[in-house]
Amino acid sequence: MSDIDVHHLAAAYALDALDQRERAAFEAHYERCDVCRADVLEFRGTMAEVAGALSTPPPPSLKDRVMADIAVTRQLSPSLVAPVPAPTGRSRGSWAMLAAAAAVIIALVVGVVAFNGGNDDDPFNDELAAVLEQPDSRMIELDNQSDLDGMFKVAWSPSMGKAVLMGENLPVAPDGKAYELWLISGDQSMAMYVLDTAGDGQVHRSVPTPAEPTAWAITMEPVEGSAVATGDIMFIAEV
């Protein structure tokens, strides 16, 4: 991968949309490139600003439309452009790519705000925006390992020591049970004590992160909580 290829990955990196090879190449380049560091900060700042600026409640149909689009839209890594001599500034093509990525960022944040009902006074929105605006923030969707409907995403910032859990379109937990988030760090699994029954089909929580995660997982646990997982893994994603 050439240097100019890496320059074009800043927006996708901010969205956590790179594959393992691309992420490794970009992170090796990131620390010595002022332009890319500035780009990542700008994109993450835009995500937080848009989340805070969207105060108009969306129509009821928006959430269903967003979820329908997610179900049929293939998630791909960004296409890499052909290598060209390293530019002294941003090329016209680079600006076009950044504009397209900005549109993706806005769509992502619109979707999150739609799930929350568009209420800027909701503390969850503020917590999500605060996490997303951190330079080291990441967001990941967990793979559904169960036969249940719904989805979970986790956004977190190691420097902030906080994670935000977003669960959507979930069935209500059985009596006496609740959804639990687990932070997996190496060979240690830590209960985050979310313990949400998803009575409204959603789980929106922020939790402290006592360690750097190597994976996130969701199980169904007793509502009183458990320090050790008793249920099968329902959703999981390696970091």
Backbone as CSV, one residue per row, in Angstrom:
resi,resn,N_x,N_y,N_z,CA_x,CA_y,CA_z,C_x,C_y,C_z
1,MET,0.842,-1.187,0.000,0.000,0.000,0.000,0.875,1.235,0.000
2,SER,0.632,2.144,-0.942,1.467,3.329,-1.052,1.029,4.385,-0.059
3,ASP,1.885,5.425,0.072,1.593,6.490,1.018,0.309,7.220,0.646
4,ILE,0.092,7.458,-0.659,-1.110,8.169,-1.058,-2.352,7.345,-0.787
5,ASP,-2.268,6.029,-0.890,-3.400,5.186,-0.524,-3.765,5.402,0.940
6,VAL,-2.764,5.419,1.795,-3.000,5.563,3.230,-3.641,6.905,3.538
7,HIS,-3.221,7.972,2.842,-3.796,9.295,3.059,-5.309,9.298,2.863
8,HIS,-5.811,8.437,2.010,-7.231,8.433,1.704,-8.062,7.623,2.707
9,LEU,-7.443,7.079,3.729,-8.161,6.199,4.657,-8.565,6.884,5.953
10,ALA,-8.287,8.189,6.096,-8.562,8.860,7.367,-10.047,8.818,7.724
11,ALA,-10.915,9.104,6.765,-12.353,9.130,7.044,-12.856,7.739,7.425
12,ALA,-12.421,6.730,6.681,-12.848,5.357,6.988,-12.315,4.920,8.343
13,TYR,-11.113,5.382,8.705,-10.550,5.055,10.021,-11.409,5.669,11.122
14,ALA,-11.848,6.924,10.930,-12.690,7.581,11.923,-14.005,6.842,12.118
15,LEU,-14.474,6.173,11.062,-15.721,5.414,11.114,-15.509,3.966,11.542
16,ASP,-14.242,3.578,11.791,-13.915,2.191,12.122,-14.380,1.260,11.006
17,ALA,-14.104,1.679,9.752,-14.569,0.924,8.585,-13.428,0.279,7.813
18,LEU,-12.246,0.167,8.409,-11.106,-0.444,7.734,-10.985,-1.914,8.104
19,ASP,-10.459,-2.704,7.176,-10.158,-4.080,7.532,-8.829,-4.110,8.293
20,GLN,-8.438,-5.284,8.745,-7.266,-5.393,9.615,-5.994,-4.907,8.927
21,ARG,-5.826,-5.240,7.644,-4.623,-4.832,6.921,-4.573,-3.318,6.741
22,GLU,-5.721,-2.737,6.374,-5.771,-1.297,6.170,-5.548,-0.539,7.481
23,ARG,-6.159,-1.043,8.578,-5.986,-0.373,9.866,-4.523,-0.389,10.298
24,ALA,-3.854,-1.525,10.131,-2.449,-1.619,10.530,-1.593,-0.644,9.723
25,ALA,-1.853,-0.554,8.418,-1.081,0.355,7.575,-1.343,1.800,7.952
26,PHE,-2.617,2.128,8.215,-2.935,3.513,8.538,-2.362,3.913,9.891
27,GLU,-2.467,3.029,10.884,-1.961,3.371,12.210,-0.445,3.496,12.226
28,ALA,0.235,2.748,11.374,1.688,2.896,11.265,2.051,4.254,10.672
29,HIS,1.181,4.760,9.815,1.408,6.038,9.139,0.897,7.222,9.950
30,TYR,-0.150,6.992,10.749,-0.925,8.036,11.421,-0.072,8.925,12.320
31,GLU,0.816,8.320,13.100,1.571,9.074,14.099,2.542,10.077,13.479
32,ARG,2.938,9.853,12.224,3.921,10.758,11.619,3.314,11.651,10.535
33,CYS,1.993,11.689,10.454,1.347,12.492,9.421,0.392,13.492,10.066
34,ASP,0.773,14.762,10.070,-0.075,15.798,10.660,-1.399,15.931,9.917
35,VAL,-1.384,15.747,8.589,-2.605,15.881,7.790,-3.628,14.827,8.177
36,CYS,-3.187,13.575,8.276,-4.119,12.497,8.606,-4.644,12.625,10.034
37,ARG,-3.772,13.033,10.966,-4.243,13.230,12.341,-5.310,14.313,12.394
38,ALA,-5.087,15.387,11.660,-6.072,16.471,11.628,-7.379,16.004,10.996
39,ASP,-7.271,15.198,9.924,-8.477,14.696,9.261,-9.321,13.844,10.203
40,VAL,-8.668,12.936,10.925,-9.399,12.057,11.838,-10.103,12.875,12.910
41,LEU,-9.409,13.864,13.473,-10.019,14.710,14.494,-11.199,15.492,13.930
42,GLU,-11.066,15.978,12.688,-12.148,16.737,12.065,-13.386,15.860,11.860
43,PHE,-13.178,14.659,11.352,-14.312,13.776,11.104,-15.006,13.393,12.402
44,ARG,-14.227,13.090,13.442,-14.843,12.719,14.712,-15.546,13.919,15.339
45,GLY,-14.962,15.111,15.183,-15.637,16.305,15.661,-16.945,16.540,14.933
46,THR,-16.955,16.284,13.618,-18.174,16.436,12.827,-19.254,15.474,13.303
47,MET,-18.868,14.235,13.594,-19.839,13.263,14.089,-20.498,13.755,15.369
48,ALA,-19.673,14.302,16.289,-20.214,14.781,17.560,-21.085,16.015,17.356
49,GLU,-20.650,16.946,16.477,-21.419,18.172,16.244,-22.760,17.881,15.596
50,VAL,-22.758,16.978,14.623,-24.016,16.649,13.955,-24.987,15.996,14.938
51,ALA,-24.463,15.127,15.798,-25.323,14.484,16.797,-25.977,15.513,17.702
52,GLY,-25.220,16.569,18.053,-25.762,17.596,18.924,-26.648,18.589,18.219
53,ALA,-26.508,18.725,16.909,-27.237,19.754,16.161,-28.592,19.291,15.666
54,LEU,-28.814,17.982,15.585,-30.072,17.473,15.029,-31.148,17.463,16.110
55,SER,-31.868,18.565,16.214,-32.860,18.699,17.271,-34.278,18.413,16.804
56,THR,-34.499,18.308,15.478,-35.837,18.063,14.966,-36.175,16.576,15.047
57,PRO,-37.236,16.204,15.743,-37.590,14.776,15.821,-37.843,14.216,14.428
58,PRO,-37.279,13.064,14.101,-37.492,12.473,12.782,-38.881,11.877,12.671
59,PRO,-39.383,11.680,11.444,-40.682,11.027,11.282,-40.612,9.588,11.768
60,PRO,-41.741,9.029,12.215,-41.733,7.650,12.736,-41.212,6.627,11.733
61,SER,-41.347,6.927,10.443,-40.927,5.958,9.430,-39.418,5.900,9.251
62,LEU,-38.679,6.898,9.779,-37.247,6.972,9.507,-36.496,5.790,10.103
63,LYS,-36.827,5.429,11.339,-36.105,4.325,11.970,-36.282,3.039,11.175
64,ASP,-37.528,2.742,10.752,-37.763,1.525,9.972,-36.995,1.567,8.659
65,ARG,-36.925,2.755,8.029,-36.216,2.875,6.757,-34.717,2.677,6.944
66,VAL,-34.172,3.256,8.013,-32.740,3.089,8.288,-32.412,1.629,8.540
67,MET,-33.241,0.950,9.353,-32.975,-0.450,9.661,-33.115,-1.310,8.410
68,ALA,-34.064,-0.973,7.535,-34.225,-1.729,6.284,-33.013,-1.543,5.392
69,ASP,-32.473,-0.322,5.328,-31.289,-0.064,4.513,-30.084,-0.815,5.052
70,ILE,-29.950,-0.857,6.388,-28.828,-1.570,6.987,-28.874,-3.044,6.613
71,ALA,-30.072,-3.595,6.570,-30.227,-5.030,6.309,-29.796,-5.416,4.902
72,VAL,-29.887,-4.489,3.948,-29.595,-4.851,2.560,-28.336,-4.174,2.021
73,THR,-27.672,-3.347,2.836,-26.478,-2.636,2.374,-25.227,-3.397,2.786
74,ARG,-24.432,-3.794,1.826,-23.203,-4.512,2.109,-22.157,-3.548,2.648
75,GLN,-21.505,-3.934,3.740,-20.487,-3.083,4.346,-19.127,-3.410,3.738
76,LEU,-18.560,-2.483,2.979,-17.306,-2.697,2.282,-16.243,-1.726,2.757
77,SER,-14.996,-2.138,2.672,-13.889,-1.218,2.914,-13.812,-0.247,1.751
78,PRO,-13.278,0.970,1.966,-13.202,1.942,0.883,-12.291,1.463,-0.224
79,SER,-12.662,1.776,-1.489,-11.819,1.432,-2.622,-10.566,2.293,-2.594
80,LEU,-9.434,1.690,-2.904,-8.180,2.410,-2.898,-7.904,2.970,-4.281
81,VAL,-7.454,4.218,-4.333,-7.150,4.837,-5.612,-5.779,4.400,-6.076
82,ALA,-5.517,4.558,-7.376,-4.220,4.182,-7.917,-3.137,5.089,-7.356
83,PRO,-1.905,4.563,-7.072,-0.832,5.383,-6.526,-0.455,6.507,-7.479
84,VAL,-0.261,7.697,-6.874,0.236,8.851,-7.622,1.293,9.518,-6.762
85,PRO,2.094,10.428,-7.314,3.101,11.102,-6.501,2.473,11.779,-5.296
86,ALA,3.176,11.754,-4.171,2.659,12.336,-2.940,2.369,13.811,-3.143
87,PRO,1.152,14.289,-2.792,0.784,15.671,-3.039,1.322,16.588,-1.963
88,THR,1.431,17.879,-2.307,1.827,18.877,-1.319,0.624,19.314,-0.511
89,GLY,-0.566,19.086,-0.994,-1.814,19.384,-0.294,-2.842,18.381,-0.723
90,ARG,-4.111,18.598,-0.360,-5.151,17.668,-0.756,-5.457,17.825,-2.234
91,SER,-5.542,16.698,-2.937,-5.919,16.724,-4.345,-7.420,16.871,-4.466
92,ARG,-7.893,17.170,-5.700,-9.325,17.283,-5.939,-10.025,15.977,-5.639
93,GLY,-9.399,14.863,-6.018,-9.989,13.559,-5.732,-10.080,13.290,-4.245
94,SER,-9.060,13.760,-3.506,-9.078,13.576,-2.061,-10.240,14.322,-1.432
95,TRP,-10.478,15.568,-1.899,-11.613,16.322,-1.372,-12.926,15.619,-1.663
96,ALA,-13.054,15.033,-2.861,-14.285,14.324,-3.204,-14.490,13.129,-2.284
97,MET,-13.398,12.423,-2.008,-13.501,11.254,-1.149,-13.870,11.661,0.280
98,LEU,-13.270,12.758,0.767,-13.581,13.230,2.106,-15.034,13.686,2.190
99,ALA,-15.545,14.334,1.124,-16.939,14.770,1.120,-17.874,13.571,1.183
100,ALA,-17.544,12.525,0.415,-18.379,11.324,0.436,-18.347,10.673,1.812
101,ALA,-17.163,10.638,2.416,-17.054,10.041,3.747,-17.826,10.854,4.774
102,ALA,-17.804,12.192,4.619,-18.560,13.040,5.539,-20.047,12.722,5.456
103,ALA,-20.530,12.443,4.248,-21.941,12.072,4.081,-22.251,10.781,4.830
104,VAL,-21.305,9.830,4.788,-21.496,8.575,5.509,-21.547,8.828,7.003
105,ILE,-20.664,9.705,7.501,-20.643,10.041,8.919,-21.980,10.632,9.341
106,ILE,-22.488,11.581,8.531,-23.757,12.213,8.865,-24.872,11.184,8.879
107,ALA,-24.877,10.273,7.888,-25.908,9.235,7.849,-25.846,8.358,9.079
108,LEU,-24.627,8.028,9.524,-24.460,7.199,10.711,-25.039,7.891,11.930
109,VAL,-24.703,9.185,12.113,-25.169,9.895,13.287,-26.665,10.133,13.223
110,VAL,-27.208,10.425,12.021,-28.653,10.568,11.870,-29.353,9.297,12.315
111,GLY,-28.801,8.146,11.927,-29.403,6.884,12.326,-29.413,6.710,13.826
112,VAL,-28.308,7.060,14.483,-28.227,6.935,15.938,-29.221,7.867,16.608
113,VAL,-29.311,9.124,16.115,-30.253,10.066,16.700,-31.687,9.606,16.460
114,ALA,-31.944,9.033,15.291,-33.288,8.532,15.011,-33.675,7.447,15.997
115,PHE,-32.738,6.556,16.322,-33.019,5.502,17.279,-33.375,6.089,18.643
116,ASN,-32.798,7.256,18.958,-33.031,7.885,20.246,-34.236,8.808,20.250
117,GLY,-34.934,8.915,19.118,-36.110,9.751,19.066,-35.815,11.201,18.813
118,GLY,-34.570,11.573,18.509,-34.238,12.937,18.168,-34.270,13.889,19.340
119,ASN,-34.163,13.426,20.548,-34.248,14.275,21.722,-32.866,14.700,22.164
120,ASP,-32.545,16.008,21.946,-31.222,16.501,22.313,-31.020,16.567,23.814
121,ASP,-32.144,16.523,24.600,-32.013,16.596,26.043,-31.736,15.237,26.652
122,ASP,-31.743,14.191,25.847,-31.468,12.842,26.335,-29.996,12.749,26.715
123,PRO,-29.677,12.428,27.960,-28.266,12.316,28.358,-27.507,11.293,27.529
124,PHE,-28.223,10.275,27.022,-27.547,9.273,26.204,-26.917,9.907,24.973
125,ASN,-27.625,10.850,24.320,-27.071,11.528,23.154,-25.794,12.268,23.504
126,ASP,-25.801,12.932,24.647,-24.617,13.678,25.069,-23.446,12.735,25.343
127,GLU,-23.745,11.604,25.980,-22.680,10.650,26.287,-22.109,10.034,25.014
128,LEU,-22.997,9.713,24.056,-22.540,9.169,22.787,-21.682,10.182,22.046
129,ALA,-22.130,11.439,21.993,-21.359,12.481,21.310,-20.004,12.675,21.967
130,ALA,-19.964,12.646,23.301,-18.699,12.836,24.009,-17.711,11.724,23.691
131,VAL,-18.213,10.485,23.578,-17.326,9.371,23.239,-16.834,9.491,21.805
132,LEU,-17.752,9.789,20.865,-17.387,9.827,19.449,-16.404,10.936,19.118
133,GLU,-16.389,12.002,19.895,-15.494,13.114,19.565,-14.067,12.895,20.079
134,GLN,-13.834,11.800,20.797,-12.485,11.517,21.270,-11.613,11.014,20.117
135,PRO,-10.351,11.432,20.051,-9.480,11.009,18.941,-9.311,9.494,18.832
136,ASP,-9.422,8.771,19.956,-9.193,7.327,19.922,-10.493,6.528,19.952
137,SER,-11.634,7.177,19.710,-12.907,6.462,19.786,-13.038,5.449,18.657
138,ARG,-13.770,4.378,18.939,-14.067,3.347,17.950,-15.511,2.918,18.108
139,MET,-16.091,2.400,17.028,-17.436,1.852,17.069,-17.452,0.537,16.313
140,ILE,-18.164,-0.449,16.858,-18.188,-1.763,16.234,-19.576,-2.364,16.394
141,GLU,-20.016,-3.094,15.381,-21.282,-3.820,15.461,-21.002,-5.258,15.837
142,LEU,-21.766,-5.786,16.780,-21.572,-7.150,17.240,-22.303,-8.128,16.320
143,ASP,-21.673,-9.264,16.079,-22.287,-10.304,15.254,-23.368,-11.018,16.055
144,ASN,-24.515,-11.209,15.434,-25.633,-11.886,16.078,-25.408,-13.396,16.023
145,GLN,-25.183,-14.006,17.175,-24.945,-15.449,17.265,-26.201,-16.211,17.698
146,SER,-27.317,-15.506,17.834,-28.544,-16.121,18.331,-29.588,-16.182,17.223
147,ASP,-30.767,-16.689,17.570,-31.874,-16.703,16.611,-32.838,-15.552,16.892
148,LEU,-32.392,-14.569,17.675,-33.223,-13.416,18.008,-33.040,-12.302,16.986
149,ASP,-34.058,-11.461,16.870,-33.938,-10.258,16.069,-33.121,-9.227,16.847
150,GLY,-32.761,-8.149,16.144,-32.093,-7.045,16.811,-30.619,-6.964,16.513
151,MET,-30.004,-5.889,16.996,-28.593,-5.633,16.775,-28.022,-4.848,17.948
152,PHE,-26.707,-4.972,18.133,-25.990,-4.199,19.139,-24.761,-3.556,18.504
153,LYS,-24.484,-2.318,18.906,-23.236,-1.651,18.581,-22.624,-1.109,19.873
154,VAL,-21.293,-1.046,19.898,-20.587,-0.455,21.033,-19.635,0.599,20.494
155,ALA,-19.682,1.785,21.079,-18.693,2.832,20.812,-17.936,3.065,22.110
156,TRP,-16.624,3.208,22.011,-15.843,3.396,23.234,-14.589,4.221,22.958
157,SER,-14.069,4.783,24.038,-12.842,5.575,23.984,-11.941,5.144,25.136
158,PRO,-10.791,4.527,24.844,-9.881,4.125,25.923,-9.405,5.303,26.767
159,SER,-9.123,6.439,26.126,-8.621,7.586,26.888,-9.685,8.155,27.815
160,MET,-10.934,8.062,27.410,-12.041,8.556,28.222,-12.465,7.529,29.268
161,GLY,-12.154,6.254,29.002,-12.551,5.197,29.932,-14.046,4.967,29.967
162,LYS,-14.692,5.121,28.808,-16.150,4.971,28.759,-16.550,4.280,27.471
163,ALA,-17.638,3.496,27.552,-18.236,2.857,26.385,-19.720,3.174,26.364
164,VAL,-20.288,3.199,25.166,-21.722,3.441,24.981,-22.293,2.249,24.223
165,LEU,-23.329,1.640,24.771,-23.968,0.465,24.175,-25.269,0.879,23.512
166,MET,-25.452,0.459,22.255,-26.676,0.753,21.501,-27.285,-0.556,21.026
167,GLY,-28.428,-0.910,21.559,-29.159,-2.093,21.136,-30.492,-1.671,20.543
168,GLU,-30.846,-2.230,19.383,-32.048,-1.807,18.671,-32.871,-3.013,18.214
169,ASN,-34.207,-2.808,18.161,-35.149,-3.811,17.644,-35.011,-5.154,18.349
170,LEU,-34.869,-5.114,19.655,-34.643,-6.328,20.438,-35.946,-6.867,21.029
171,PRO,-36.055,-8.185,21.150,-37.199,-8.734,21.883,-37.034,-8.470,23.379
172,VAL,-38.132,-8.306,24.064,-38.083,-8.101,25.512,-37.517,-9.352,26.170
173,ALA,-36.644,-9.158,27.139,-36.031,-10.294,27.837,-37.099,-11.083,28.593
174,PRO,-36.905,-12.386,28.727,-37.852,-13.191,29.516,-37.903,-12.710,30.966
175,ASP,-38.973,-13.080,31.658,-39.122,-12.697,33.065,-37.892,-13.127,33.866
176,GLY,-37.399,-12.210,34.666,-36.253,-12.501,35.515,-34.922,-12.431,34.816
177,LYS,-34.925,-12.075,33.510,-33.690,-12.018,32.740,-33.476,-10.612,32.178
178,ALA,-32.218,-10.333,31.784,-31.875,-9.035,31.212,-30.651,-9.191,30.324
179,TYR,-30.523,-8.266,29.367,-29.341,-8.240,28.505,-28.150,-7.705,29.293
180,GLU,-27.011,-8.378,29.142,-25.790,-7.967,29.836,-24.654,-7.799,28.845
181,LEU,-23.874,-6.744,29.016,-22.688,-6.475,28.205,-21.453,-6.963,28.938
182,TRP,-20.560,-7.633,28.184,-19.310,-8.131,28.751,-18.126,-7.502,28.019
183,LEU,-17.208,-6.959,28.777,-15.936,-6.484,28.233,-14.935,-7.619,28.397
184,ILE,-14.403,-8.102,27.283,-13.414,-9.185,27.307,-12.047,-8.588,27.038
185,SER,-11.133,-8.809,27.970,-9.772,-8.290,27.851,-8.812,-9.448,28.065
186,GLY,-8.195,-9.914,26.953,-7.357,-11.100,27.050,-8.208,-12.300,27.405
187,ASP,-7.881,-12.957,28.533,-8.655,-14.127,28.965,-9.602,-13.791,30.103
188,GLN,-9.840,-12.512,30.336,-10.712,-12.078,31.431,-11.988,-11.465,30.870
189,SER,-13.143,-11.893,31.404,-14.434,-11.343,31.016,-15.010,-10.564,32.188
190,MET,-15.402,-9.321,31.936,-15.900,-8.442,32.991,-17.338,-8.028,32.708
191,ALA,-18.234,-8.279,33.650,-19.623,-7.845,33.518,-19.692,-6.333,33.644
192,MET,-20.435,-5.682,32.730,-20.603,-4.239,32.769,-21.866,-3.833,33.536
193,TYR,-22.639,-4.813,33.988,-23.850,-4.592,34.785,-24.807,-3.621,34.111
194,VAL,-25.005,-3.837,32.806,-26.031,-3.108,32.058,-27.413,-3.585,32.510
195,LEU,-27.647,-4.893,32.444,-28.838,-5.554,32.986,-30.128,-4.824,32.594
196,ASP,-30.320,-4.703,31.286,-31.475,-4.010,30.721,-32.405,-5.041,30.083
197,THR,-33.698,-4.965,30.371,-34.654,-5.929,29.835,-35.113,-5.576,28.423
198,ALA,-34.739,-4.405,27.909,-35.158,-3.939,26.577,-36.681,-3.895,26.480
199,GLY,-37.303,-3.342,27.510,-38.761,-3.268,27.543,-39.346,-2.501,26.383
200,ASP,-38.580,-1.539,25.830,-39.037,-0.767,24.673,-38.334,-1.194,23.393
201,GLY,-37.671,-2.358,23.443,-36.959,-2.859,22.268,-35.583,-2.267,22.095
202,GLN,-35.133,-1.435,23.053,-33.843,-0.777,22.952,-33.038,-0.970,24.225
203,VAL,-31.716,-0.904,24.069,-30.798,-0.839,25.210,-29.820,0.288,24.914
204,HIS,-29.923,1.369,25.651,-29.045,2.524,25.487,-28.387,2.819,26.832
205,ARG,-27.133,2.482,26.957,-26.425,2.657,28.224,-24.998,3.123,27.980
206,SER,-24.464,3.866,28.932,-23.038,4.174,28.954,-22.445,3.533,30.199
207,VAL,-21.236,3.009,30.052,-20.591,2.288,31.155,-19.105,2.634,31.182
208,PRO,-18.485,2.571,32.349,-17.029,2.747,32.406,-16.321,1.521,31.844
209,THR,-15.134,1.722,31.305,-14.345,0.608,30.761,-13.069,0.474,31.589
210,PRO,-13.014,-0.504,32.473,-11.861,-0.650,33.358,-10.622,-1.232,32.687
211,ALA,-10.749,-1.693,31.439,-9.608,-2.299,30.741,-9.781,-2.095,29.240
212,GLU,-8.703,-2.302,28.493,-8.754,-2.222,27.030,-9.439,-3.481,26.499
213,PRO,-10.515,-3.340,25.734,-11.235,-4.539,25.275,-10.517,-5.233,24.120
214,THR,-10.573,-6.545,24.135,-10.181,-7.333,22.963,-11.420,-7.913,22.286
215,ALA,-12.561,-7.831,22.977,-13.843,-8.257,22.404,-14.956,-7.701,23.275
216,TRP,-16.153,-7.617,22.678,-17.376,-7.271,23.395,-18.376,-8.394,23.172
217,ALA,-19.205,-8.658,24.164,-20.188,-9.729,24.036,-21.458,-9.377,24.803
218,ILE,-22.558,-9.978,24.377,-23.856,-9.825,25.042,-24.377,-11.209,25.403
219,THR,-24.834,-11.356,26.638,-25.511,-12.580,27.074,-26.819,-12.187,27.760
220,MET,-27.631,-13.174,28.078,-28.844,-12.972,28.860,-28.568,-13.499,30.263
221,GLU,-28.720,-12.617,31.252,-28.369,-12.961,32.627,-29.542,-12.679,33.571
222,PRO,-29.471,-13.210,34.792,-30.479,-12.855,35.792,-30.499,-11.347,36.020
223,VAL,-31.677,-10.789,36.267,-31.799,-9.336,36.395,-30.967,-8.780,37.548
224,GLU,-30.669,-9.626,38.542,-29.857,-9.141,39.658,-28.376,-9.108,39.319
225,GLY,-28.012,-9.672,38.161,-26.619,-9.620,37.719,-25.824,-10.837,38.141
226,SER,-24.708,-11.021,37.453,-23.814,-12.132,37.755,-22.395,-11.741,37.363
227,ALA,-21.454,-12.046,38.226,-20.060,-11.720,37.933,-19.465,-12.666,36.902
228,VAL,-20.119,-13.808,36.691,-19.685,-14.802,35.713,-20.857,-15.091,34.787
229,ALA,-20.598,-15.146,33.491,-21.667,-15.368,32.521,-22.341,-16.715,32.756
230,THR,-23.674,-16.714,32.793,-24.432,-17.945,32.930,-25.176,-18.313,31.662
231,GLY,-25.338,-17.350,30.750,-26.043,-17.601,29.506,-25.104,-17.728,28.335
232,ASP,-25.642,-18.230,27.233,-24.841,-18.351,26.017,-24.573,-16.974,25.426
233,ILE,-23.464,-16.860,24.690,-23.155,-15.621,23.991,-24.163,-15.419,22.865
234,MET,-24.829,-14.275,22.878,-25.847,-13.969,21.874,-25.305,-13.055,20.771
235,PHE,-24.469,-12.105,21.160,-23.836,-11.163,20.232,-22.367,-11.037,20.648
236,ILE,-21.470,-10.953,19.674,-20.056,-10.842,20.011,-19.297,-10.209,18.852
237,ALA,-18.222,-9.504,19.170,-17.328,-8.952,18.156,-15.942,-8.807,18.755
238,GLU,-14.952,-9.289,18.028,-13.568,-9.079,18.424,-13.124,-7.696,17.991
239,VAL,-12.280,-7.077,18.786,-11.773,-5.742,18.483,-10.518,-5.866,17.648
